[in-house]
Structures are given as structure tokens and as C-alpha cells.
Amino acid sequence: MKNKTEIRELQEEHKKLDKLTTDLEKDRQTDRSTTSKYDLMGLKKAKLAVKDKINLLRNTRESKSE
């Protein structure tokens, strides 16, 4: 049960990061500064890390149920 709750929380975090990433990508059309580039890169890395954690928890849950 704990994994399901954690996965849901991580999915919500992933959605928030996805929205922030999308918004910043739109802003990057007019703001081509180095700062905005690195902000976007950081958001994408965080989003990927959350996705990896979700997949790890799912795989762990599946292997325990076998």
C-alpha cells in the first residue's frame, strides 16, 4: 500500500514539473538567456528523476507480487 501512495504522489509531482517545463519552453521562445536554458534543463532532469523513481517503485512492487 505504501508504494501505491508514493507512486501517486510522485505522479502528481511529475505533472507539476511537466506543466512548469511546458510553460518555460513557451517562455524560451522569447527569452533565450542562458539562465532560462539551465532552468529548463534542471526541470527536465528533475522530471526524469521522478519518472525513474516511479518506474523503480512499480518494478519493485511487481517483483514482490511474483
Distance bins in CASP14 RR format, pairs under 12 A and 6 or more apart:
PFRMAT RR
TARGET T0000
AUTHOR 0000-0000-0000
RMODE 2
METHOD distances of the structure
MODEL  1
1 7 0 0 0 0 0 1 0 0 0 0 0
1 8 0 0 0 0 0 1 0 0 0 0 0
1 61 0 0 0 0 0 1 0 0 0 0 0
2 8 0 0 0 0 0 1 0 0 0 0 0
2 9 0 0 0 0 0 1 0 0 0 0 0
2 57 0 0 0 0 1 0 0 0 0 0 0
2 60 0 0 0 0 0 1 0 0 0 0 0
2 61 0 0 0 0 1 0 0 0 0 0 0
2 64 0 0 0 0 0 1 0 0 0 0 0
3 9 0 0 0 0 0 1 0 0 0 0 0
3 10 0 0 0 0 0 1 0 0 0 0 0
3 53 0 0 0 0 0 1 0 0 0 0 0
3 54 0 0 0 0 0 1 0 0 0 0 0
3 56 0 0 0 0 0 1 0 0 0 0 0
3 57 1 0 1 0 0 0 0 0 0 0 0
3 58 0 0 0 0 1 0 0 0 0 0 0
3 59 0 0 0 0 0 1 0 0 0 0 0
3 60 1 0 0 1 0 0 0 0 0 0 0
3 61 1 0 1 0 0 0 0 0 0 0 0
3 62 0 0 0 0 0 1 0 0 0 0 0
3 63 0 0 0 0 0 1 0 0 0 0 0
3 64 0 0 0 0 1 0 0 0 0 0 0
3 65 0 0 0 0 0 1 0 0 0 0 0
4 10 0 0 0 0 0 1 0 0 0 0 0
4 11 0 0 0 0 0 1 0 0 0 0 0
4 54 0 0 0 0 0 1 0 0 0 0 0
4 57 0 0 0 0 1 0 0 0 0 0 0
4 58 0 0 0 0 1 0 0 0 0 0 0
4 60 0 0 0 0 0 1 0 0 0 0 0
4 61 1 0 0 1 0 0 0 0 0 0 0
5 11 0 0 0 0 0 1 0 0 0 0 0
5 12 0 0 0 0 0 1 0 0 0 0 0
5 57 0 0 0 0 0 1 0 0 0 0 0
5 61 0 0 0 0 0 1 0 0 0 0 0
6 12 0 0 0 0 0 1 0 0 0 0 0
6 13 0 0 0 0 0 1 0 0 0 0 0
6 50 0 0 0 0 0 1 0 0 0 0 0
6 53 0 0 0 0 1 0 0 0 0 0 0
6 54 0 0 0 0 1 0 0 0 0 0 0
6 56 0 0 0 0 0 1 0 0 0 0 0
6 57 1 0 0 1 0 0 0 0 0 0 0
6 58 0 0 0 0 0 1 0 0 0 0 0
6 60 0 0 0 0 0 1 0 0 0 0 0
6 61 0 0 0 0 1 0 0 0 0 0 0
7 13 0 0 0 0 0 1 0 0 0 0 0
7 14 0 0 0 0 0 1 0 0 0 0 0
7 50 0 0 0 0 0 1 0 0 0 0 0
7 51 0 0 0 0 0 1 0 0 0 0 0
7 53 0 0 0 0 1 0 0 0 0 0 0
7 54 1 0 1 0 0 0 0 0 0 0 0
7 55 0 0 0 0 1 0 0 0 0 0 0
7 56 0 0 0 0 1 0 0 0 0 0 0
7 57 1 0 1 0 0 0 0 0 0 0 0
7 58 1 0 0 1 0 0 0 0 0 0 0
7 59 0 0 0 0 0 1 0 0 0 0 0
7 60 0 0 0 0 0 1 0 0 0 0 0
7 61 0 0 0 0 1 0 0 0 0 0 0
7 62 0 0 0 0 0 1 0 0 0 0 0
8 14 0 0 0 0 0 1 0 0 0 0 0
8 15 0 0 0 0 0 1 0 0 0 0 0
8 54 0 0 0 0 1 0 0 0 0 0 0
8 57 0 0 0 0 0 1 0 0 0 0 0
8 58 0 0 0 0 0 1 0 0 0 0 0
9 15 0 0 0 0 0 1 0 0 0 0 0
9 16 0 0 0 0 0 1 0 0 0 0 0
9 50 0 0 0 0 1 0 0 0 0 0 0
9 53 0 0 0 0 0 1 0 0 0 0 0
9 54 0 0 0 0 1 0 0 0 0 0 0
9 57 0 0 0 0 0 1 0 0 0 0 0
10 16 0 0 0 0 0 1 0 0 0 0 0
10 17 0 0 0 0 0 1 0 0 0 0 0
10 46 0 0 0 0 0 1 0 0 0 0 0
10 47 0 0 0 0 0 1 0 0 0 0 0
10 49 0 0 0 0 1 0 0 0 0 0 0
10 50 1 0 1 0 0 0 0 0 0 0 0
10 51 0 0 0 0 1 0 0 0 0 0 0
10 52 0 0 0 0 1 0 0 0 0 0 0
10 53 1 0 1 0 0 0 0 0 0 0 0
10 54 1 0 1 0 0 0 0 0 0 0 0
10 55 0 0 0 0 1 0 0 0 0 0 0
10 56 0 0 0 0 1 0 0 0 0 0 0
10 57 1 0 0 1 0 0 0 0 0 0 0
10 58 0 0 0 0 0 1 0 0 0 0 0
11 17 0 0 0 0 0 1 0 0 0 0 0
11 18 0 0 0 0 0 1 0 0 0 0 0
11 47 0 0 0 0 0 1 0 0 0 0 0
11 50 0 0 0 0 1 0 0 0 0 0 0
11 51 0 0 0 0 1 0 0 0 0 0 0
11 53 0 0 0 0 0 1 0 0 0 0 0
11 54 1 0 0 1 0 0 0 0 0 0 0
11 55 0 0 0 0 0 1 0 0 0 0 0
11 57 0 0 0 0 0 1 0 0 0 0 0
11 58 0 0 0 0 0 1 0 0 0 0 0
12 18 0 0 0 0 0 1 0 0 0 0 0
12 19 0 0 0 0 0 1 0 0 0 0 0
12 50 0 0 0 0 1 0 0 0 0 0 0
12 54 0 0 0 0 0 1 0 0 0 0 0
13 19 0 0 0 0 0 1 0 0 0 0 0
13 20 0 0 0 0 0 1 0 0 0 0 0
13 43 0 0 0 0 0 1 0 0 0 0 0
13 46 0 0 0 0 1 0 0 0 0 0 0
13 47 0 0 0 0 1 0 0 0 0 0 0
13 49 0 0 0 0 0 1 0 0 0 0 0
13 50 1 0 1 0 0 0 0 0 0 0 0
13 51 0 0 0 0 0 1 0 0 0 0 0
13 53 0 0 0 0 1 0 0 0 0 0 0
13 54 0 0 0 0 1 0 0 0 0 0 0
14 20 0 0 0 0 0 1 0 0 0 0 0
14 21 0 0 0 0 0 1 0 0 0 0 0
14 43 0 0 0 0 0 1 0 0 0 0 0
14 44 0 0 0 0 0 1 0 0 0 0 0
14 46 0 0 0 0 1 0 0 0 0 0 0
14 47 1 0 0 1 0 0 0 0 0 0 0
14 48 0 0 0 0 1 0 0 0 0 0 0
14 49 0 0 0 0 1 0 0 0 0 0 0
14 50 1 0 1 0 0 0 0 0 0 0 0
14 51 1 0 0 1 0 0 0 0 0 0 0
14 52 0 0 0 0 0 1 0 0 0 0 0
14 53 0 0 0 0 1 0 0 0 0 0 0
14 54 1 0 0 1 0 0 0 0 0 0 0
14 55 0 0 0 0 0 1 0 0 0 0 0
15 21 0 0 0 0 0 1 0 0 0 0 0
15 22 0 0 0 0 0 1 0 0 0 0 0
15 47 0 0 0 0 1 0 0 0 0 0 0
15 50 0 0 0 0 1 0 0 0 0 0 0
15 51 0 0 0 0 0 1 0 0 0 0 0
15 54 0 0 0 0 0 1 0 0 0 0 0
16 22 0 0 0 0 0 1 0 0 0 0 0
16 23 0 0 0 0 0 1 0 0 0 0 0
16 43 0 0 0 0 0 1 0 0 0 0 0
16 46 0 0 0 0 0 1 0 0 0 0 0
16 47 0 0 0 0 1 0 0 0 0 0 0
16 50 0 0 0 0 1 0 0 0 0 0 0
17 23 0 0 0 0 0 1 0 0 0 0 0
17 24 0 0 0 0 0 1 0 0 0 0 0
17 40 0 0 0 0 0 1 0 0 0 0 0
17 42 0 0 0 0 1 0 0 0 0 0 0
17 43 1 0 1 0 0 0 0 0 0 0 0
17 44 0 0 0 0 1 0 0 0 0 0 0
17 45 0 0 0 0 1 0 0 0 0 0 0
17 46 1 0 1 0 0 0 0 0 0 0 0
17 47 1 0 1 0 0 0 0 0 0 0 0
17 48 0 0 0 0 1 0 0 0 0 0 0
17 49 0 0 0 0 1 0 0 0 0 0 0
17 50 1 0 0 1 0 0 0 0 0 0 0
17 51 0 0 0 0 1 0 0 0 0 0 0
17 54 0 0 0 0 0 1 0 0 0 0 0
18 24 0 0 0 0 0 1 0 0 0 0 0
18 25 0 0 0 0 0 1 0 0 0 0 0
18 43 0 0 0 0 1 0 0 0 0 0 0
18 44 0 0 0 0 1 0 0 0 0 0 0
18 46 0 0 0 0 0 1 0 0 0 0 0
18 47 1 0 0 1 0 0 0 0 0 0 0
18 48 0 0 0 0 0 1 0 0 0 0 0
18 50 0 0 0 0 1 0 0 0 0 0 0
18 51 0 0 0 0 1 0 0 0 0 0 0
19 25 0 0 0 0 0 1 0 0 0 0 0
19 26 0 0 0 0 0 1 0 0 0 0 0
19 43 0 0 0 0 0 1 0 0 0 0 0
19 47 0 0 0 0 0 1 0 0 0 0 0
20 26 0 0 0 0 0 1 0 0 0 0 0
20 27 0 0 0 0 0 1 0 0 0 0 0
20 39 0 0 0 0 1 0 0 0 0 0 0
20 40 0 0 0 0 1 0 0 0 0 0 0
20 42 0 0 0 0 0 1 0 0 0 0 0
20 43 1 0 1 0 0 0 0 0 0 0 0
20 44 0 0 0 0 1 0 0 0 0 0 0
20 46 0 0 0 0 1 0 0 0 0 0 0
20 47 0 0 0 0 1 0 0 0 0 0 0
20 50 0 0 0 0 0 1 0 0 0 0 0
21 27 0 0 0 0 0 1 0 0 0 0 0
21 28 0 0 0 0 0 1 0 0 0 0 0
21 36 0 0 0 0 0 1 0 0 0 0 0
21 39 0 0 0 0 1 0 0 0 0 0 0
21 40 1 0 0 1 0 0 0 0 0 0 0
21 41 0 0 0 0 0 1 0 0 0 0 0
21 42 0 0 0 0 1 0 0 0 0 0 0
21 43 1 0 1 0 0 0 0 0 0 0 0
21 44 1 0 0 1 0 0 0 0 0 0 0
21 45 0 0 0 0 0 1 0 0 0 0 0
21 46 0 0 0 0 1 0 0 0 0 0 0
21 47 1 0 0 1 0 0 0 0 0 0 0
21 48 0 0 0 0 0 1 0 0 0 0 0
21 50 0 0 0 0 0 1 0 0 0 0 0
21 51 0 0 0 0 0 1 0 0 0 0 0
22 28 0 0 0 0 0 1 0 0 0 0 0
22 29 0 0 0 0 0 1 0 0 0 0 0
22 40 0 0 0 0 0 1 0 0 0 0 0
22 43 0 0 0 0 1 0 0 0 0 0 0
22 44 0 0 0 0 0 1 0 0 0 0 0
22 47 0 0 0 0 0 1 0 0 0 0 0
23 29 0 0 0 0 0 1 0 0 0 0 0
23 31 0 0 0 0 0 1 0 0 0 0 0
23 36 0 0 0 0 0 1 0 0 0 0 0
23 39 0 0 0 0 0 1 0 0 0 0 0
23 40 0 0 0 0 0 1 0 0 0 0 0
23 43 0 0 0 0 1 0 0 0 0 0 0
24 30 0 0 0 0 0 1 0 0 0 0 0
24 31 0 0 0 0 1 0 0 0 0 0 0
24 33 0 0 0 0 0 1 0 0 0 0 0
24 35 0 0 0 0 0 1 0 0 0 0 0
24 36 1 0 0 1 0 0 0 0 0 0 0
24 37 0 0 0 0 1 0 0 0 0 0 0
24 38 0 0 0 0 0 1 0 0 0 0 0
24 39 1 0 0 1 0 0 0 0 0 0 0
24 40 1 0 1 0 0 0 0 0 0 0 0
24 41 0 0 0 0 0 1 0 0 0 0 0
24 42 0 0 0 0 1 0 0 0 0 0 0
24 43 1 0 0 1 0 0 0 0 0 0 0
24 44 0 0 0 0 1 0 0 0 0 0 0
24 46 0 0 0 0 0 1 0 0 0 0 0
24 47 0 0 0 0 0 1 0 0 0 0 0
25 31 0 0 0 0 0 1 0 0 0 0 0
25 36 0 0 0 0 1 0 0 0 0 0 0
25 37 0 0 0 0 0 1 0 0 0 0 0
25 39 0 0 0 0 0 1 0 0 0 0 0
25 40 1 0 0 1 0 0 0 0 0 0 0
25 41 0 0 0 0 0 1 0 0 0 0 0
25 43 0 0 0 0 1 0 0 0 0 0 0
25 44 0 0 0 0 1 0 0 0 0 0 0
25 47 0 0 0 0 0 1 0 0 0 0 0
26 36 0 0 0 0 0 1 0 0 0 0 0
26 40 0 0 0 0 0 1 0 0 0 0 0
27 33 0 0 0 0 0 1 0 0 0 0 0
27 35 0 0 0 0 0 1 0 0 0 0 0
27 36 1 0 0 1 0 0 0 0 0 0 0
27 37 0 0 0 0 0 1 0 0 0 0 0
27 39 0 0 0 0 1 0 0 0 0 0 0
27 40 0 0 0 0 1 0 0 0 0 0 0
27 43 0 0 0 0 0 1 0 0 0 0 0
28 34 0 0 0 0 0 1 0 0 0 0 0
28 35 0 0 0 0 0 1 0 0 0 0 0
28 36 1 0 1 0 0 0 0 0 0 0 0
28 37 1 0 0 1 0 0 0 0 0 0 0
28 38 0 0 0 0 0 1 0 0 0 0 0
28 39 0 0 0 0 1 0 0 0 0 0 0
28 40 1 0 0 1 0 0 0 0 0 0 0
28 41 0 0 0 0 0 1 0 0 0 0 0
28 43 0 0 0 0 0 1 0 0 0 0 0
28 44 0 0 0 0 0 1 0 0 0 0 0
29 36 0 0 0 0 0 1 0 0 0 0 0
29 40 0 0 0 0 0 1 0 0 0 0 0
30 36 0 0 0 0 1 0 0 0 0 0 0
31 37 0 0 0 0 1 0 0 0 0 0 0
31 39 0 0 0 0 1 0 0 0 0 0 0
31 40 0 0 0 0 0 1 0 0 0 0 0
32 40 0 0 0 0 0 1 0 0 0 0 0
33 39 0 0 0 0 1 0 0 0 0 0 0
33 40 0 0 0 0 0 1 0 0 0 0 0
34 40 0 0 0 0 0 1 0 0 0 0 0
34 41 0 0 0 0 0 1 0 0 0 0 0
35 41 0 0 0 0 0 1 0 0 0 0 0
35 42 0 0 0 0 0 1 0 0 0 0 0
36 42 0 0 0 0 0 1 0 0 0 0 0
36 43 0 0 0 0 0 1 0 0 0 0 0
37 43 0 0 0 0 0 1 0 0 0 0 0
37 44 0 0 0 0 0 1 0 0 0 0 0
38 44 0 0 0 0 0 1 0 0 0 0 0
38 45 0 0 0 0 0 1 0 0 0 0 0
39 45 0 0 0 0 0 1 0 0 0 0 0
39 46 0 0 0 0 0 1 0 0 0 0 0
40 46 0 0 0 0 0 1 0 0 0 0 0
40 47 0 0 0 0 0 1 0 0 0 0 0
41 47 0 0 0 0 0 1 0 0 0 0 0
41 48 0 0 0 0 0 1 0 0 0 0 0
42 48 0 0 0 0 1 0 0 0 0 0 0
42 49 0 0 0 0 1 0 0 0 0 0 0
43 49 0 0 0 0 0 1 0 0 0 0 0
43 50 0 0 0 0 0 1 0 0 0 0 0
44 50 0 0 0 0 0 1 0 0 0 0 0
44 51 0 0 0 0 0 1 0 0 0 0 0
45 51 0 0 0 0 0 1 0 0 0 0 0
45 52 0 0 0 0 0 1 0 0 0 0 0
46 52 0 0 0 0 0 1 0 0 0 0 0
46 53 0 0 0 0 0 1 0 0 0 0 0
47 53 0 0 0 0 0 1 0 0 0 0 0
47 54 0 0 0 0 0 1 0 0 0 0 0
48 54 0 0 0 0 0 1 0 0 0 0 0
48 55 0 0 0 0 0 1 0 0 0 0 0
49 55 0 0 0 0 0 1 0 0 0 0 0
49 56 0 0 0 0 0 1 0 0 0 0 0
50 56 0 0 0 0 0 1 0 0 0 0 0
50 57 0 0 0 0 0 1 0 0 0 0 0
51 57 0 0 0 0 0 1 0 0 0 0 0
51 58 0 0 0 0 0 1 0 0 0 0 0
52 58 0 0 0 0 0 1 0 0 0 0 0
52 59 0 0 0 0 0 1 0 0 0 0 0
53 59 0 0 0 0 0 1 0 0 0 0 0
53 60 0 0 0 0 0 1 0 0 0 0 0
54 60 0 0 0 0 0 1 0 0 0 0 0
54 61 0 0 0 0 0 1 0 0 0 0 0
55 61 0 0 0 0 0 1 0 0 0 0 0
55 62 0 0 0 0 0 1 0 0 0 0 0
56 62 0 0 0 0 0 1 0 0 0 0 0
56 63 0 0 0 0 0 1 0 0 0 0 0
57 63 0 0 0 0 0 1 0 0 0 0 0
57 64 0 0 0 0 0 1 0 0 0 0 0
58 64 0 0 0 0 0 1 0 0 0 0 0
58 65 0 0 0 0 0 1 0 0 0 0 0
59 65 0 0 0 0 0 1 0 0 0 0 0
59 66 0 0 0 0 0 1 0 0 0 0 0
60 66 0 0 0 0 0 1 0 0 0 0 0
END
